[in-house]
Amino acid sequence: MTPDGRYFVVRGRLWRMSDPRLGESERAALTSALMTARRAVGVALRVGDPDGLKSARADVDTAKIKLGERGPVWWDDDAPDENRKMVKNSRYADWWTEQPEAR
């Protein structure tokens, strides 16, 4: 996780964290909805259902927006959103080079 708690890093890429202001029950419900939607994406892909796939992907997007992982940022200091950016090309580059997992 980045020092400011806004992102986690997977294979050198930044991914936005959920909004820490969400209550635990709300976060759990949204996470459950996200997992259900992701499973629906997989089913639609396996059975070749383009309408189901479109709907499931929209449900994934909705859940991620409500979690704060997409859409408007949840912080209020005007820092830019660097979601999905390679950490080496972000304002976290110096911090990242100091991390053991960056090697």
Secondary structure, DSSP 8 states (H G I E B T S, - for coil): --TTSSEEEETTEEEE---TTS-HHHHHHHHHHHHHHHHHHHHHHHHT-HHHHHHHHHHHHHHHHHHTSSSS-S--S-----TT-BGGGSTTHHHHHTSGGG-
